[in-house]
């Protein structure tokens, strides 16, 4: 559903993956929606009502109609997801004549999984489901859906359907464990993490571009949140921490778009230590990430290990420490404990204290930042992860 030219989240990774496969001499076709995320508004030059085709980076792309609501709710989100599942089904059926080797479907949206599985069976293709978010679990945990009977039915159907794919991958070891708990055979499960291009994202010693542009005092430490501004992020804790630290030499920068942005902006009208920015173009991403002395990664506890924030890879590659709200025994905690600080989700006081303490310790900032960069180089290399994925694809085809 999400694809390039979306600059954040799943669309970024799906676009880079497809471009890589095309570069490796594969014929790649993508069925997707027009770009709309994270603004929740269809991008200029695209239509939410019409099918269209284009070729980007050697990939043949079909854009399918989708309904994008102005305001989100549980029911509206389901209708949004279903609109793409229905419109994309017609485009998928047309692929029967092409007879692909593999049909690869990304969750969200899980509503597309039945069509992908059906077309794979009819065409003789192998099927691969890649889970970026456990959206069924998240919908109930976040209160978008609340009926216990409906949850039991949804979970049973999800497990039944997922077991029918030839391969099932996800982006973290904890999410991989959750697949096993959902009774997915371990031999079908593959770890396919998100990545970062460490040649494009790297530490800059004197990162002046955005500091000068935003007129931030050089005596101030900058704490940055950059990414989607939706319900899963729990961004209220950043605003509350900024209020507690209003008299400190700390500037909070929030960069991005999303469903919660206007609401959050209204709270900070009279706060002079908070700066808002819209998403920046890709060629300024490294400058943006290097604006930070500290990156912020708030997460709600009720979606721990249901999602792995895609923004984390860039944070680490920039060589700056991260302060996250995450409980122990979660994947985020295991990563951050060596290159940042974790505080319990929802505890504003501890979160603000962690920001203030780290902002005052230049030596600690440097040590944790160096550790973050090492982790990115050793564990998140784009070419290494995509090469491994390509090998898994070839192995699947040969079976």
Residue pairs with C-beta under 8 A, 6 or more apart in sequence:
1 10
1 32
1 33
1 66
1 81
1 84
1 88
1 106
1 108
1 109
1 112
2 9
2 10
2 11
2 14
2 32
2 33
2 35
2 37
2 106
2 108
3 11
3 14
3 15
3 18
3 30
3 32
3 33
3 35
3 61
4 11
4 12
4 14
4 15
4 16
4 18
4 19
4 35
4 56
4 57
5 11
5 15
5 35
5 43
5 56
6 12
6 15
6 35
6 36
6 37
6 38
7 279
7 281
7 282
7 285
8 37
8 38
8 227
8 228
8 256
8 279
8 310
8 311
9 37
9 38
9 227
9 228
9 310
10 106
10 108
10 132
10 133
10 310
11 35
11 37
12 310
13 132
13 194
13 195
13 310
14 30
14 32
14 106
15 56
15 57
16 195
16 382
16 386
17 386
17 389
18 28
18 30
18 57
18 59
19 56
19 57
19 58
19 59
20 386
20 390
21 28
21 390
21 393
22 28
22 57
22 58
22 59
23 57
23 58
24 390
28 58
28 59
28 60
29 59
29 60
29 61
29 62
29 95
29 98
29 100
30 59
30 60
30 61
30 62
31 62
31 64
31 88
31 91
31 92
31 95
32 61
32 62
32 63
32 64
32 88
33 63
33 64
33 65
33 66
33 84
33 88
34 42
34 43
34 46
34 47
34 48
34 52
34 63
34 66
35 42
35 43
35 46
36 42
36 43
36 48
36 66
36 68
37 228
38 227
38 228
38 229
38 230
38 256
38 257
38 258
38 279
39 257
39 258
40 68
40 69
40 70
40 72
40 257
40 258
40 259
41 68
42 48
42 66
42 68
46 52
46 63
47 65
48 65
48 66
48 67
48 68
49 65
50 65
51 62
51 63
51 64
51 65
51 87
51 91
52 62
52 63
53 60
53 61
53 62
53 63
54 61
54 63
55 61
62 91
64 84
64 87
64 88
64 90
64 91
65 83
65 84
65 87
66 80
66 83
66 84
66 87
67 79
67 80
67 83
68 80
69 76
69 77
69 79
69 80
71 259
72 231
72 259
73 144
74 139
74 143
74 144
74 145
77 139
77 144
81 108
81 109
81 110
81 111
82 111
84 109
84 111
84 112
85 109
85 111
85 112
85 115
88 112
88 115
89 112
89 115
92 115
92 116
92 119
93 119
95 103
95 119
95 123
96 119
96 122
96 123
98 123
99 123
99 124
99 125
100 123
100 125
101 125
101 126
101 397
102 125
102 126
102 127
102 128
102 393
102 396
102 397
103 116
103 119
103 120
103 123
103 125
103 126
103 127
103 128
104 128
104 130
105 112
105 113
105 116
105 127
105 128
105 129
105 130
106 130
106 132
107 113
107 129
107 130
107 131
107 132
107 133
107 134
107 135
108 132
108 133
108 135
109 135
110 135
110 136
110 158
113 129
113 161
113 162
113 165
114 161
116 127
116 129
117 127
117 161
117 164
117 165
119 125
120 126
120 127
121 127
126 166
126 167
126 396
126 397
126 399
127 164
127 165
127 166
127 167
128 165
128 166
128 167
128 168
128 169
128 393
128 396
129 162
129 165
129 167
129 168
129 169
130 168
130 169
130 170
130 192
131 168
131 169
131 170
131 171
131 175
131 179
132 170
132 171
132 194
132 307
132 310
133 306
133 307
134 175
134 178
134 306
134 307
136 154
136 155
136 158
137 155
137 306
138 144
138 232
138 303
138 306
138 307
139 145
140 146
140 151
140 154
141 302
141 303
141 306
142 231
142 232
142 300
142 302
142 303
145 151
145 154
155 182
158 182
159 182
159 183
159 184
162 168
162 179
162 182
162 184
163 183
163 184
163 185
163 188
165 188
166 188
166 396
166 399
167 188
167 190
167 392
167 396
168 179
168 184
168 188
168 189
168 190
169 189
169 190
169 191
169 192
170 176
170 178
170 179
170 189
170 191
170 192
171 191
171 192
171 193
171 194
171 308
172 191
172 193
172 305
172 308
172 331
173 191
173 331
174 305
174 330
174 331
175 305
175 306
175 308
175 331
176 189
176 191
178 305
178 306
179 189
180 186
180 189
190 392
192 385
192 389
192 392
193 308
193 379
193 380
193 385
194 308
194 310
194 313
194 380
195 313
195 380
195 381
195 382
195 384
195 385
195 386
196 313
196 314
196 316
196 317
196 376
196 380
196 381
196 382
197 317
197 382
198 317
198 376
198 377
198 380
198 381
198 382
200 285
200 286
201 285
201 286
201 289
201 314
201 317
201 318
201 376
202 286
202 317
202 318
202 319
202 373
203 290
203 318
203 319
203 320
203 369
203 373
204 286
204 287
204 290
207 287
207 290
207 291
209 284
209 287
209 291
210 216
210 253
210 284
210 287
210 288
210 291
211 218
211 222
211 291
214 253
214 275
214 277
214 291
216 222
216 251
216 253
216 275
217 249
217 251
219 249
220 249
220 250
220 251
221 249
221 250
221 251
221 293
221 294
221 359
222 250
222 251
222 253
222 291
222 292
222 293
222 294
223 250
223 251
223 252
223 253
223 292
223 293
223 294
223 295
223 296
223 323
223 355
223 359
224 253
224 254
224 255
224 288
224 289
224 291
224 292
224 294
224 295
224 296
225 235
225 238
225 252
225 253
225 254
225 255
225 256
225 295
225 296
225 297
225 298
226 253
226 254
226 255
226 256
226 288
226 289
226 295
226 311
226 314
227 233
227 255
227 256
227 309
227 310
227 311
228 256
228 257
228 258
228 311
229 235
229 254
229 256
229 257
229 258
229 259
229 260
229 261
229 264
230 258
230 259
230 260
231 259
231 260
231 300
232 299
232 300
232 303
232 307
233 258
233 260
233 298
233 299
233 300
234 298
234 299
234 300
234 325
234 345
234 346
235 254
235 260
235 264
235 298
236 264
237 298
237 325
237 345
237 346
237 348
237 351
238 252
238 254
238 296
238 298
239 264
239 267
239 268
239 271
239 274
240 348
240 352
241 252
241 348
241 351
241 352
241 355
242 252
242 268
242 271
242 273
242 274
243 271
244 348
244 349
244 352
245 273
245 352
245 355
245 356
246 271
246 272
246 273
248 273
248 356
248 359
249 359
250 273
250 355
250 356
250 359
251 273
251 274
251 275
252 273
252 274
252 275
253 274
253 275
253 277
253 291
253 292
254 264
254 274
254 275
254 276
254 277
255 276
255 277
255 278
255 279
255 280
255 288
256 277
256 278
256 279
257 278
257 279
261 276
265 276
268 274
268 276
280 287
280 288
285 314
286 318
289 295
289 314
289 315
289 317
289 318
289 320
290 318
290 320
292 315
292 318
292 320
293 320
293 359
293 365
294 320
294 321
294 322
294 323
294 355
294 358
294 359
294 365
295 315
295 318
295 320
295 321
295 322
295 323
295 340
296 322
296 323
296 324
296 355
297 309
297 311
297 312
297 315
297 322
297 323
297 324
297 325
297 326
297 332
297 336
298 324
298 325
298 345
298 351
299 309
299 324
299 325
299 326
299 332
299 345
300 345
300 346
301 325
301 327
301 344
301 345
301 346
304 326
304 327
304 330
304 332
304 345
305 330
305 331
308 331
308 332
309 332
312 322
312 332
312 335
313 376
313 380
315 322
315 372
316 322
316 335
316 339
316 372
316 373
316 375
316 376
316 380
317 372
317 373
317 376
317 377
317 380
318 372
318 373
319 369
319 370
319 372
319 373
320 365
320 369
320 372
321 339
321 340
321 341
321 358
321 364
321 365
321 368
321 369
321 371
321 372
322 336
322 339
322 340
322 341
322 372
323 340
323 341
323 342
323 343
323 351
323 354
323 355
323 358
324 332
324 333
324 336
324 340
324 341
324 342
324 343
325 342
325 343
325 344
325 345
325 346
325 347
325 351
326 332
326 333
326 336
326 342
326 345
327 333
327 342
327 344
327 345
328 342
332 342
333 342
335 375
336 342
338 371
338 375
339 368
339 369
339 371
339 372
339 375
340 368
340 372
341 354
341 358
341 368
343 350
343 351
343 354
344 350
358 364
358 365
358 368
359 365
